[in-house]
Amino acid sequence: MKQYGDLPKKYTDFENSKVVIVPVPYDGTSTWLKGADKGPQALLEASANMEVYDVETDSEVHKVGIHTMSSVTENSSPEAMVEAVNERVKELLKKKKFPIVIGGEHSVSIGAIKAMAANFNDLTILQLDAHADMRQEYEGSKNNHACVMARAKEVAPVVQVGIRSMSVEEREDIQPDRVFYASHIHEQRTWMFEFLNKLTRNVYITIDLDVFDPSIMPSTGTPEPGGLLWYQVLDILKAVSEKVNIVGFDVVELKPGKENRSPDFLASKLIYTLLTYKYITGIK
C-alpha cells in the first residue's frame, strides 16, 4: 500500500506512528455517480506531491508518524463492510492509535463511528456534509450511504454542518437545533458559537467532501451547489480542535476524475491540515 505523503520510512513505521490511515475502497451503495472506490488510491497518490511543512503553523505534523494500512477490501455487502471497518478501527483504538478512515462512499464511516462510540465516553459525531444522510433505510439496507447519520445517532449525539439537501422523510428525523445549514453559514459568523457549544469533550469528525462547493470539489458522487469553501471549512476544523479532543476522523466520497486532479490534492491536504490542528494547535 502506498504510504500517505510518500514519507520517509522512519515516519511511517506502524509501531512508532501515532496516526494510522485505513483506506476503504468501497462503492457498493452509491446511487448516482460511481467511482468512490477509486478515491483512496487517488488521495494517496496526490499526497505524495504535498509539502509537509505547514506555512500557517510553522510545523511538520508528519513527525508524529503517519502509517497507511492495507485496505479494508470486504465488499460482499454493506453490512459485512461496516463490520470489517468496525473491527479494524477497534483494533487500532486498543493500540492507542489515532485512526483516519478514507473512502470510498460515506457508508464506510458507519463502522468507524460504532467503534468510536464503544471506546469513548462523552462522544459527539460531527458531520460536515451537503446531505443529511438521515434515512432509516435506503434501497434495502440500513447501512446505505444515505443512512450514515441515522446509524450514528443511534450510538452518540450528532451535530450536522454544511447541510443543504435532504428528503422530506429526513426532515422528520433531524434535530433542528443541531443542524447548521450552509445558507446560515454563508450569511453570518455568529452560528459558530452556537455550534461549538453543542460539542462534548470527545469528537469524531466525518467529512463528506461534498460539503465543499462543487466549484472547488466537483469530484464527488452527488455534488450539491451552495457549498463551503476551503477556508470556511478550515475555520470550522480549527475552532473544533481548539475546543475539544478530536479522537479520529474520516474523509469520504472522493470520486476522482481523469483530467482534474486538484480535488484529489484538496482531499489529501485536508487530512494533513486537520492533523496539524489536532497535534500542533489543538488542545492536548
C-alpha positions as CSV (number, residue, x, y, z in Angstrom):
1,M,0.0,0.0,0.0
2,K,1.3,3.4,-0.9
3,Q,2.1,5.5,2.2
4,Y,0.3,8.8,2.7
5,G,2.6,11.7,1.9
6,D,5.3,9.3,0.5
7,L,7.1,10.0,3.8
8,P,10.5,8.5,4.8
9,K,10.1,5.1,6.4
10,K,11.1,6.4,9.9
11,Y,7.8,8.4,9.8
12,T,5.6,5.6,8.5
13,D,6.6,2.7,10.8
14,F,3.4,1.3,12.4
15,E,4.7,0.8,15.9
16,N,6.1,4.4,16.2
17,S,3.2,6.2,14.3
18,K,0.6,7.9,16.3
19,V,-1.7,8.2,13.3
20,V,-2.9,5.3,11.2
21,I,-4.8,5.7,7.9
22,V,-7.3,3.0,6.9
23,P,-8.3,3.0,3.2
24,V,-11.7,1.6,2.4
25,P,-12.3,1.5,-1.4
26,Y,-16.0,0.6,-1.1
27,D,-18.7,1.9,-3.5
28,G,-21.4,-0.6,-3.1
29,T,-24.4,1.6,-2.3
30,S,-23.8,4.9,-4.1
31,T,-26.8,5.8,-6.1
32,W,-25.7,8.3,-8.8
33,L,-22.1,8.8,-9.9
34,K,-20.0,5.7,-9.3
35,G,-16.2,5.7,-8.7
36,A,-15.7,6.5,-5.0
37,D,-13.9,3.1,-4.7
38,K,-11.0,4.8,-6.6
39,G,-10.9,7.6,-4.1
40,P,-8.4,6.2,-1.5
41,Q,-5.8,5.4,-4.1
42,A,-6.2,8.9,-5.8
43,L,-5.9,10.6,-2.5
44,L,-2.7,8.7,-1.5
45,E,-1.2,9.4,-4.9
46,A,-1.9,13.1,-4.6
47,S,-0.5,13.3,-1.1
48,A,3.0,12.3,-2.5
49,N,3.1,15.8,-4.1
50,M,2.2,17.7,-0.9
51,E,4.7,19.8,1.0
52,V,4.8,18.5,4.6
53,Y,5.9,21.9,6.0
54,D,2.8,23.8,7.1
55,V,3.1,27.5,6.5
56,E,0.2,28.5,8.8
57,T,1.6,26.9,11.9
58,D,5.3,26.7,11.1
59,S,5.2,23.0,11.8
60,E,5.7,19.5,10.3
61,V,3.0,17.3,11.8
62,H,4.1,14.2,9.9
63,K,6.8,13.8,12.5
64,V,4.2,12.3,14.9
65,G,4.2,9.3,12.5
66,I,1.6,8.5,9.8
67,H,1.2,4.9,8.8
68,T,-1.1,3.8,6.0
69,M,-2.5,0.3,6.4
70,S,-3.6,-2.2,3.8
71,S,-7.1,-1.5,2.5
72,V,-10.3,-3.0,4.0
73,T,-11.5,-4.9,0.9
74,E,-14.7,-6.6,2.2
75,N,-17.4,-5.8,-0.3
76,S,-19.8,-8.7,-0.2
77,S,-22.5,-6.5,1.4
78,P,-22.7,-3.1,3.2
79,E,-23.2,-4.9,6.5
80,A,-20.1,-7.0,6.1
81,M,-18.1,-4.0,5.1
82,V,-19.3,-2.0,8.1
83,E,-18.3,-4.8,10.4
84,A,-14.9,-5.1,8.8
85,V,-14.2,-1.4,9.3
86,N,-15.5,-1.6,12.8
87,E,-13.1,-4.4,13.7
88,R,-10.2,-2.6,12.1
89,V,-10.8,0.6,14.0
90,K,-11.4,-1.2,17.3
91,E,-8.0,-2.9,17.0
92,L,-6.3,0.5,16.3
93,L,-8.0,2.1,19.3
94,K,-6.8,-0.8,21.5
95,K,-3.3,0.1,20.4
96,K,-3.8,3.8,21.2
97,K,-3.6,4.9,17.6
98,F,-5.4,7.9,16.1
99,P,-7.5,6.4,13.2
100,I,-8.3,8.1,9.9
101,V,-10.6,6.3,7.5
102,I,-10.5,7.3,3.9
103,G,-13.3,6.3,1.5
104,G,-14.9,5.2,-0.6
105,E,-18.5,6.2,-0.2
106,H,-20.0,7.5,3.1
107,S,-21.2,4.2,4.3
108,V,-17.6,3.3,5.2
109,S,-17.9,5.7,8.2
110,I,-20.6,3.7,10.0
111,G,-18.2,1.0,11.3
112,A,-15.7,3.6,12.5
113,I,-18.4,5.6,14.2
114,K,-19.6,2.5,16.1
115,A,-16.1,1.6,17.2
116,M,-15.6,5.2,18.4
117,A,-18.8,5.2,20.4
118,A,-17.9,1.9,22.1
119,N,-14.5,3.3,23.1
120,F,-15.1,6.9,24.1
121,N,-17.4,8.4,26.7
122,D,-18.9,11.8,26.2
123,L,-18.6,11.5,22.4
124,T,-20.2,13.6,19.7
125,I,-20.2,12.8,16.0
126,L,-19.6,15.9,13.9
127,Q,-20.7,15.6,10.3
128,L,-19.5,18.0,7.6
129,D,-21.7,17.2,4.6
130,A,-24.1,18.6,1.9
131,H,-26.6,15.9,2.7
132,A,-28.4,15.0,5.9
133,D,-27.9,11.2,5.5
134,M,-30.7,10.6,7.9
135,R,-32.7,7.9,6.1
136,Q,-33.6,5.0,8.3
137,E,-33.2,2.6,5.3
138,Y,-32.5,3.1,1.6
139,E,-32.6,0.6,-1.2
140,G,-32.9,-2.3,1.2
141,S,-30.1,-1.5,3.5
142,K,-29.8,0.3,6.8
143,N,-26.1,0.8,6.1
144,N,-26.6,2.6,2.8
145,H,-24.6,5.8,2.3
146,A,-27.8,7.7,2.8
147,C,-28.3,6.3,6.3
148,V,-24.9,7.1,7.9
149,M,-26.1,9.7,10.4
150,A,-29.3,7.7,11.3
151,R,-26.9,5.0,12.4
152,A,-24.6,7.5,14.1
153,K,-27.5,9.0,16.1
154,E,-28.2,5.5,17.5
155,V,-24.9,5.5,19.3
156,A,-24.0,9.1,20.0
157,P,-25.3,12.7,19.7
158,V,-24.7,14.2,16.3
159,V,-24.1,17.7,15.0
160,Q,-24.5,18.4,11.3
161,V,-22.7,21.3,9.5
162,G,-23.0,22.4,5.8
163,I,-26.3,20.7,5.1
164,R,-28.2,21.8,2.1
165,S,-30.1,18.8,0.9
166,M,-32.5,16.3,2.5
167,S,-35.7,14.3,1.8
168,V,-39.0,15.2,3.5
169,E,-38.7,12.0,5.5
170,E,-35.3,13.0,6.8
171,R,-36.7,16.3,7.9
172,E,-38.7,14.4,10.5
173,D,-35.6,12.8,12.0
174,I,-33.2,15.7,12.2
175,Q,-32.8,17.7,15.4
176,P,-33.3,21.3,14.2
177,D,-31.1,22.8,16.9
178,R,-28.2,20.5,15.9
179,V,-28.2,21.3,12.2
180,F,-26.3,24.2,10.8
181,Y,-27.2,24.8,7.2
182,A,-24.8,26.0,4.5
183,S,-27.0,29.0,3.9
184,H,-26.8,30.1,7.5
185,I,-23.0,29.7,7.5
186,H,-22.7,31.9,4.4
187,E,-24.9,34.6,5.9
188,Q,-23.2,35.2,9.3
189,R,-20.4,34.0,11.7
190,T,-22.3,34.0,15.0
191,W,-23.5,30.5,14.2
192,M,-20.1,29.2,15.2
193,F,-20.5,29.9,18.9
194,E,-23.8,28.1,19.0
195,F,-22.3,25.2,17.0
196,L,-19.3,24.8,19.3
197,N,-21.5,24.7,22.4
198,K,-23.2,21.6,21.0
199,L,-20.0,19.6,21.1
200,T,-18.9,17.3,24.0
201,R,-15.4,16.7,25.2
202,N,-14.6,14.0,22.6
203,V,-15.5,14.4,19.0
204,Y,-15.3,12.2,15.9
205,I,-15.5,14.0,12.6
206,T,-16.9,12.5,9.5
207,I,-16.2,14.7,6.4
208,D,-18.1,14.0,3.2
209,L,-16.2,16.0,0.6
210,D,-19.4,17.3,-1.0
211,V,-19.6,19.7,2.0
212,F,-17.3,21.8,-0.3
213,D,-18.8,23.7,-3.1
214,P,-18.6,21.9,-6.5
215,S,-16.5,24.8,-7.8
216,I,-13.5,23.5,-5.8
217,M,-14.7,19.9,-5.2
218,P,-16.5,18.6,-8.3
219,S,-15.2,15.1,-7.8
220,T,-18.0,13.6,-5.6
221,G,-20.8,11.2,-6.3
222,T,-23.5,13.7,-5.5
223,P,-22.3,17.3,-5.9
224,E,-24.6,19.9,-4.4
225,P,-24.4,23.7,-5.2
226,G,-24.1,26.2,-2.5
227,G,-21.3,24.5,-0.5
228,L,-18.5,25.8,1.7
229,L,-15.1,26.9,0.5
230,W,-11.6,25.9,1.7
231,Y,-11.0,28.5,4.4
232,Q,-14.6,28.2,5.7
233,V,-14.1,24.5,6.4
234,L,-10.6,25.1,7.9
235,D,-12.1,27.8,10.2
236,I,-14.6,25.2,11.5
237,L,-12.0,22.5,12.0
238,K,-9.5,24.8,13.7
239,A,-12.2,26.1,16.1
240,V,-13.2,22.5,16.9
241,S,-9.6,21.4,17.5
242,E,-9.1,24.3,20.0
243,K,-12.2,23.4,22.0
244,V,-12.5,19.6,22.1
245,N,-10.5,16.4,21.8
246,I,-10.7,15.1,18.3
247,V,-10.5,11.3,18.6
248,G,-10.4,10.4,14.9
249,F,-12.0,11.3,11.6
250,D,-12.8,10.1,8.1
251,V,-12.7,11.7,4.7
252,V,-15.1,10.1,2.2
253,E,-16.8,10.4,-1.2
254,L,-13.8,11.4,-3.4
255,K,-14.7,10.2,-6.9
256,P,-11.6,11.1,-8.8
257,G,-11.7,12.4,-12.4
258,K,-9.3,11.7,-15.2
259,E,-8.5,15.3,-16.0
260,N,-8.9,17.4,-12.9
261,R,-6.7,16.1,-10.1
262,S,-6.9,19.2,-7.9
263,P,-9.8,17.7,-5.9
264,D,-7.6,14.7,-5.1
265,F,-5.0,17.0,-3.7
266,L,-7.6,19.0,-1.8
267,A,-8.6,15.8,0.0
268,S,-5.1,14.9,0.9
269,K,-4.2,18.4,2.1
270,L,-7.4,18.4,4.2
271,I,-6.2,15.4,6.1
272,Y,-2.8,16.9,6.7
273,T,-4.3,20.3,7.8
274,L,-6.7,18.6,10.2
275,L,-3.9,16.6,11.7
276,T,-1.9,19.8,12.1
277,Y,-4.8,21.3,14.1
278,K,-5.1,18.2,16.2
279,Y,-1.4,17.8,17.1
280,I,0.0,21.3,16.8
281,T,-2.6,23.9,17.6
282,G,-5.4,21.9,19.2
283,I,-5.9,21.0,22.8
284,K,-3.7,18.2,24.2
